[in-house]
């Protein structure tokens, strides 16, 4: 399972420098359809940085997990006692049964 961990940043240039140097990766600007910010692959995990906003994924780091069918996965989240914070067709932000935020991404 591929995963993405997204880090919101008050100062994107400072955050890019931090993650680039710590992980020794080249965070590139995202392309068409990838959303805003920068992304890199590091040891099988995608790491993303984006400017902090006011949305549900903008308060702390947010792990993304790929799923084959986002509609079915969102149903399972609710069946297991989790909640859907921001539904979407390609990405959705959720909370687990303990209130911890995470996101799902359609493959």
C-alpha positions as CSV (number, residue, x, y, z in Angstrom):
1,X,0.0,0.0,0.0
2,X,1.4,3.3,-1.0
3,X,1.1,6.2,1.5
4,X,1.4,9.9,1.4
5,X,2.2,12.0,4.5
6,X,1.3,15.7,3.9
7,X,2.8,18.5,6.0
8,X,1.2,21.9,6.1
9,X,3.6,24.9,6.3
10,X,3.3,28.5,7.5
11,X,6.5,29.2,5.6
12,X,6.7,26.8,2.6
13,X,10.2,27.7,1.7
14,X,11.4,27.0,5.2
15,X,9.5,23.7,5.3
16,X,10.8,22.6,1.9
17,X,14.4,23.2,3.1
18,X,13.7,21.3,6.3
19,X,12.2,18.2,4.6
20,X,14.6,18.2,1.6
21,X,17.6,18.3,3.8
22,X,16.3,15.9,6.5
23,X,15.0,13.2,4.0
24,X,17.6,14.0,1.3
25,X,14.9,14.2,-1.3
26,X,13.9,16.6,-4.1
27,X,10.4,17.9,-3.4
28,X,9.1,18.9,-6.8
29,X,6.2,21.2,-7.5
30,X,3.0,19.2,-8.1
31,X,1.7,18.8,-11.6
32,X,-1.8,19.1,-13.0
33,X,-4.4,17.2,-11.0
34,X,-2.0,16.6,-8.0
35,X,-3.2,19.6,-5.9
36,X,-1.1,22.5,-4.6
37,X,2.4,22.3,-3.1
38,X,5.3,19.9,-3.5
39,X,5.8,16.2,-3.4
40,X,8.7,13.6,-3.3
41,X,9.0,9.8,-3.0
42,X,11.1,8.6,-0.2
43,X,11.6,4.9,0.6
44,X,8.2,3.9,-0.7
45,X,6.4,6.8,1.0
46,X,5.3,10.0,-0.7
47,X,6.0,13.1,1.3
48,X,4.1,16.3,0.5
49,X,4.4,19.9,1.7
50,X,1.7,22.5,1.1
51,X,1.0,26.0,2.3
52,X,-1.1,25.9,5.5
53,X,-4.7,26.9,5.0
54,X,-7.9,26.7,7.0
55,X,-9.1,23.3,5.7
56,X,-9.4,20.0,7.7
57,X,-6.0,18.8,6.5
58,X,-4.1,22.0,7.3
59,X,-3.6,21.8,11.1
60,X,-1.1,19.0,11.4
61,X,0.7,16.3,9.4
62,X,-1.8,14.1,7.6
63,X,-1.2,10.6,6.4
64,X,-3.0,9.6,3.1
65,X,-3.7,5.9,2.3
66,X,-4.6,4.7,-1.2
67,X,-7.8,2.7,-1.6
68,X,-9.3,1.0,-4.7
69,X,-12.8,2.3,-4.2
70,X,-13.1,5.5,-2.1
71,X,-16.9,5.3,-1.8
72,X,-16.7,1.8,-0.3
73,X,-13.8,2.8,1.9
74,X,-15.8,5.8,3.3
75,X,-18.6,3.4,4.1
76,X,-16.2,1.2,6.1
77,X,-14.8,4.2,7.9
78,X,-18.3,5.0,9.2
79,X,-19.1,1.3,9.9
80,X,-16.0,1.1,12.1
81,X,-17.0,4.2,14.1
82,X,-14.9,6.7,12.3
83,X,-16.2,9.9,10.7
84,X,-15.8,11.7,7.3
85,X,-14.7,15.3,7.7
86,X,-14.4,16.2,4.0
87,X,-15.8,13.8,1.5
88,X,-14.5,13.8,-2.1
89,X,-14.4,11.7,-5.3
90,X,-10.6,11.5,-5.3
91,X,-9.5,12.4,-1.8
92,X,-11.4,12.4,1.5
93,X,-10.3,13.5,5.0
94,X,-11.6,11.3,7.8
95,X,-11.1,10.7,11.5
96,X,-10.6,7.2,13.0
97,X,-12.6,5.8,15.9
98,X,-10.4,7.7,18.3
99,X,-10.6,11.0,16.5
100,X,-7.2,10.9,14.8
101,X,-7.3,12.6,11.3
102,X,-6.2,10.7,8.2
103,X,-7.0,10.9,4.5
104,X,-7.9,8.4,1.8
105,X,-6.9,8.7,-1.9
106,X,-8.5,6.8,-4.8
107,X,-5.9,4.8,-6.8
